[in-house]
Amino acid sequence: MEFWFPVEEAAEGAARVLVPTLGRGEGEPLDHARSRAAVFYNPLMRLNRDTAVLAVSVLGGRLGRPVDVCEPMCGVGVRGVRLALEARVSKVLMGDLNPSGVQISEENARRNGVGDRVTTRFMDANMMLNLHGSPMNRFDYVDIDPFGSPSEFLDSAVRATRDGGVLALTATDMAPLCGVNPAACLRKYGGRPLRTTYTHEVALRLLIGAAVRAAAIHEMGVKPLFGYYADHYVRVYLSLTHSAKPADAAIAEMGHIIHCPRCLHREAVKGPYLKASRTCSACGGPMVVGGPMWLGDLADEGFTGEILAKAVEVGGWEPRLIQLIETIKGEVGYPPTYYHLDEFSKRAGTSSLNIAEVQRKLSATGYKVARTHFDPRGIRTDAAAADLTNVIKG
């Protein structure tokens, strides 16, 4: 027997979305009951769905018309129904290979009064996307949020996204992306990870790099509009331009990060082939190499500013959302990678310093500096690792 429970999911003023679970045991927390449901629903991904609502809302404003949406792996349909409720959407096509998921998604759409704009099909994700790969059948917004890697859907997803449209990607397979299983990362994303304190940033850059290559095959350029790491996943919204020149420009932003485990010096080297020395220029130690991966900005300042303004205007989001967007906006324009202060303090033989004090000292020395959303003890700066070490030593 299944019961329907309200999910405090939609933003302020919008209808609730219902999620079916198996019979809830006496005294059992609601989240535990949801986890036993026959159809997958993850309440911890609310932040992910909130950013999708904001991104589609801003995209609709930029296009000046309602947005056509495709979510080929919809689960219980929470994201698609929310987009129909909260964003400027003309239609949402959802799909799933779980018959129960299709049935529940249709019921969610009906209960929330958006059944006329939300359609759910029992269909494989790649098949659904391939059916919409021709120019007149594409979508303004495609959302790929699988359990694991999105790599097997990249080719069909880029072909199903219109010129000027947005492709959203989520990767939850953090073990390969963070270097626990580098062979799997190379197979799925075409690059080698780095096991460093900034490994989650590398994971996001590897994901974007895989999308850049998939799009370039079809002479499409990719530009990250808003990318981030949270909880157990990396997520990015990519603008696609159908032209060889933007594709070449995106490829030009690819390259490698070389890292010195001895002194923590690192360099970002653009280009398809690594021509830099594998010996650290700061201490002479051996360096490890990650990539190829995306080395450009992880977000667009204008787009990030628009979703921030929309988030503040509407309200009712996941509590971390606004601070996340504000921090990411401040990271635009900085070189790849960030510094973890505790790691540098340990190397310098000093106690961990107050992050605001380190920022003040770097700024006083003439360096740019900002916080990073990847780590509460991390900072971005154009200072070299040796310069930061000297600041910490005082």
N, C-alpha and C positions, 0 to 999 in steps of 0.2 A: 504494500500500500504506500502511496506517495502523498505527501502533504506539501502545501505551498506556504513558504514563509516570505515576508517582506524583506527586501535587501535595502538598507540605507545607502543606496548606490548613486542615485541621480543627484545632480546639483540642485541647489535651492530653487524651489518653485516647480520642479518637474515631477512627473509621476514616478512611483516606485516600480522597480522591476522585481518579478517574483522568480524564485528558484525552487525547484522541487527537490526534496530529499527523501530518503527512506524514512520509515517511522522513527521518530525521535524518542530515545529512551528517557525514562523518568530522571530528571535532573541532569540530563546530558546537555552540554553547551551546544548552541545552535551551529557553530562552526564545525564541531565534530560530526554532527548529523549531516551537514552539507558534504563533508569529505567522504561520506559513505554513499553518496548519491551515484546512480548508475551513469550519470552524465557529468563530465568534469566541469567544475566551477571553482575558481580560486579567489576567495575574498581578498587575499593579499595583493592581487593585481589591480586593485581599484585605482592606484596612482597611475598605472599604465593606461587604464581606460579613461581616466580624467584627461590625460595629455592628448588622447585621441580625440575627445570631444572638442578640446581647445584647438587642436590643429585643423580639424575639419571646419570648425567655425571660422577660423582665420582664412582658410583656403576659399571658403564660400564668399567671404568678403572681398578677397583679392580677385576672384573670378567674376564677381558681380552677378552671380546666379546660384541656384541650388546645386549641390554636389551629388554626383553619382558615385556610390560606394560599393565596394566588394570586400567581403570578409569570408574567405573560402574555408576557414576552420573556426566555426562560430561557437562550438560547445552548446551552451543553453541560450545563446543569442543576446546576452546582456549588453555587449558592446554595440551591436547593430541596433538594438532597440533604443539604447541611450543616444546614439547618433541621430536617430530619427526623431527623438524627443527634444534633444537639446541643441542640435546644430542645424544649419540650413541645408537640408538634404532633400533631394527629389526622389531618390529611390535607394534602397539598400538590398543588395543581393548577397545572401548568406548561404553557406554550404557546410555539410558535415557528413562523415561516413558512419555516424552513429544514428540509427533510425530514431532512437529515443531523443537524441539531441535535436533532430529536425522537428519532431513533434512538439517538444517543449519550446523550441524557439518560435514556432508558429503560434503557440498558445501565449507566449510572452508578448509577441507583437499584437495579437488580438486583444489581450487584456489591457494593453496600454494604448489602444486606439490607433495603432500605426500599421495595421495589417494591410492597408491599401498601398503603403510605400515600402514595406519590408517583405521580401520573398525568401523562403528557405528551400534549398534543394538537397536531396540525398545524392551527393556527388563527390567524387575525388577532387581535391583542391587543384591539382595541376590540370585536370580535365576542364574544370570550370574556368580557370584562367585562360587556358588555350582556346576555349570556345570564344573568348573575348579578346583575342590577340590581333584581330584585323582592325584597321584604322577607324572604322565607323562604330565599332562595338566596344571600345575601350572605356575605362573608368577614370574619373577624376582622382579617386582615392582608392588605393588597394592596401589592405591591412593583413600582414602575414605574422601571425602570433602563434607558432606551433609549440608543442611540448618538445623542446630540444633545439635543434638547428634549423634555420630557415633556408639553408643553402640549396636543398633539393627543389625549392620553389622559386629561386631567384630568376631563372630564365623565363619561365611562364609569367611571373609577376611583372617584370619590367615590360614585357610585350603587351600586357593587359592594362598598362598605365598610359594615359593620354599625354601628349605633349603639354608640358606645363603642369601636369598632375603631380601627386605626391604618393610615394610608396613608403609605407611604414613597416619596419622590420623589428622583431624581437628575437633575441637569442638567449636561451636559458641553459645551454650546454657550456657552463662556465669552466668545467674541468679542462676540456681541450683548449678553449680560448685563453685560459690563464696558465697554461704550460704544464698541467698535470699529465696530459696526454698529447704531446706535441705532434705525434704522427697523425692522430685524428684531426687536429687543427689544420695540418697541411693538406690533408685530403679534402676537408670540408670547406676551408676558407682560403686555401692557396697561399698561406703564409705561416711563418714560424712565430710562436708566441714568446714572451719573455716572462720569466718568473722573478719579478721585481716588486717593489712596493707600489709601483704604478701599473700593475698588471691589468687592472680593470679598464684603464684607459687604453692600453694596448688591445684588449679584447674588443672594445668598441671600434677602434681603428681597423682591426682585422675584418670585422663585420662590414664596415663601410667599404673597405678595399675589395671585398668579394663582390659587393653590389656594383662597384665601379666597373669591374672587369665584365660582369654579366651584362651590364647595360652597354658597354663599349662594343661588344660583339654586334649589337644591333644599331650601332652608331647613335647611341643615346648618351648624353652627358648627365652626371649625377652631382648634386650639390646638397650637402647636409644642411637642413633647416633647424633641427633641434635633436641633439643626441645626448644620452645620459646613461648612467649606471644607477641602479637601485635594487636593493634586496638581493635577488638571486639572478638578475638578468641585465642585459644591455638592450637599449632601445634607440632607434633613430628614425627620423622623418626625413625623407630624401625628395628633393625636387628633381624631376626628370625633364630634360630638354632633348627633343628628337633632332639631332644634327651631329655631323661628324666633328665639327670644330669644338663644341662643348665636350664631346667625348674625349677628344685629344687633350683638352685642358684638364679634365678630371684625371686622366692617366698621368699627366705631368705632376699631379699632386701626390702620386704614389712614391714610395721609397722604403727605406729601412731605418730602424733605430738601433744604434750600436751603444752598448752599455758596459761600463767598467765596474765589475763587482768589488774591486779593491778600493777605489776612491769615489765611486758613485758618479763619475763624469759620464755624460751621455751626449750623443750627437744624432740629429735627424738628417739623413742623407737622401735627397730626392733622386729619382731616376730608376729605371728598371734593373740596372745592374749595380751592385755595391762596389764602388771604386775606392772607398775610403780605407785607410789602414786598419787592420784588426788590432793594432797596438795602441793603447791609450796615450793620447797626446799630453795628458796631465801627469800621469805617474809611471807610464811605461808598461803597465800590466796588460794582460790579455783581455780583449773585449768580446762580449757575446752579442749575437746579431738576431734581431727580430724583424719579420716582414717577409715579403713586401706588404705594406699596409698603407692606409690613407694617412697623410701627414698634414693635411690642411685643417682648417677650423672644424670643430665638431658641431657648431651651430652658426646660424646666421643672425646677426645682431638685430636686424629689422624684424624678422619673423619672430624671434624670441621676445622682442619688445611688444609685439602685437598680442602674442598669447599671454604675456604677463598682464597687459592692460585688460584683456578679456577676463582673465582669472580674477583680478581684483574687482572688476565691475560686477561679475555674477555672484561669486562667493559660493560657499557650500561644498568646497572640494576636500580631498584628502588633506589632512593637516600639514603635511610636508611640502605640498605642491608649490606654493608661492615662493617659499624660500629657495626651493630647488631651482625654479626658473630664474630668480634674481641672481643666484650664484653662477649659473651657467651663462647668463648674459654678461657677467663680469669677466668670464674666462675667454671670451672671444678676442682674438688678436694676439694671444700669447703663443710662444713656441710649444711644440709637443712635449709631453711629460711634465710631471710636477715633482716637487721635493717633499718627502715625508720628514718632518722636523725631528721626530724622535730618533729616526735612523741616523740623521746627521749629528744630533746631540750625542748619541752613543759613540759614533766614530770620533767625535771631537773630545770625548772624555768629560763632558759636562752634563749637568742635569737638564731635563727638557725645559725649554724656554716657553714663555707665553707667546702664542702665535701673533698676537697684535704687536708685541714688542719687536719681534723679528721683522714684521712688515714695516714698522716704523723705521727701523735701522736700515733696511734695504732701500726704502724710499729716500731716506736722508742721504744715502750714498749715490742716488741718481738712478736706481733701478726701478723698473716697473714691477708691481707685485699685486697679486690678487689671491683670494681663497679659491679652492676647488671643491666641487660637489662630490668628487670621487672619494675624498677622505677628509674628516674633520680636522686632522692634523697635517694636512697637505697645503702647500702654497704653490702658485705659479709665479714665475719671475723670469726675466731675461738675464738674470745673473747666472754665471757658471757655478758648478758644484763647489769649486774651490773658493769662490767669492762668498757663497753662503756659509761655508765652513769657517771662514775668517770672521764673518759677522757673528756667528754663534760663539766662537771663542772670545769675541769681544775685544 
